[in-house]
Amino acid sequence: MPKKQIKFPDLPLPQPSGSQILARERSKATFDSDELARYIHGDEYLDRQDRLLKILESEPLFNKSDVYYQGRDEKFRASMAKAKRMIQVDTFPLRGFRLPAYSK
């Protein structure tokens, strides 16, 4: 059965957004928030997070726009495909864990 998306009326987004609030609060700080993050987490962790974010933003597999229209089986298969991809790019915390061969 083909997916049928529900069209919602154009509703205004709440303002300010969470990222705008966060940017405003960070600008008020008397210290560099990036420097604090490096101190707390370390460069290796933050580099890994940046690499992961680039993958999540660029690969269609991680697009969540149709998640509300997926059935339970589709969601499960999509989750397994995402976990497999995370292992492939070596950013998944379960190093050495092997998934069975599965293609979507």
ABEGO torsion letter per residue (X at the ends): XBBBBBBBBBBBBBOBBAAAAAAAAAAABABBAAAAAAAAAEAAAAAAAAAAAAAAAABAAABAAAAAABBAAAAAAAAAAAAAAAAAAGABABBGBBBBBBBX
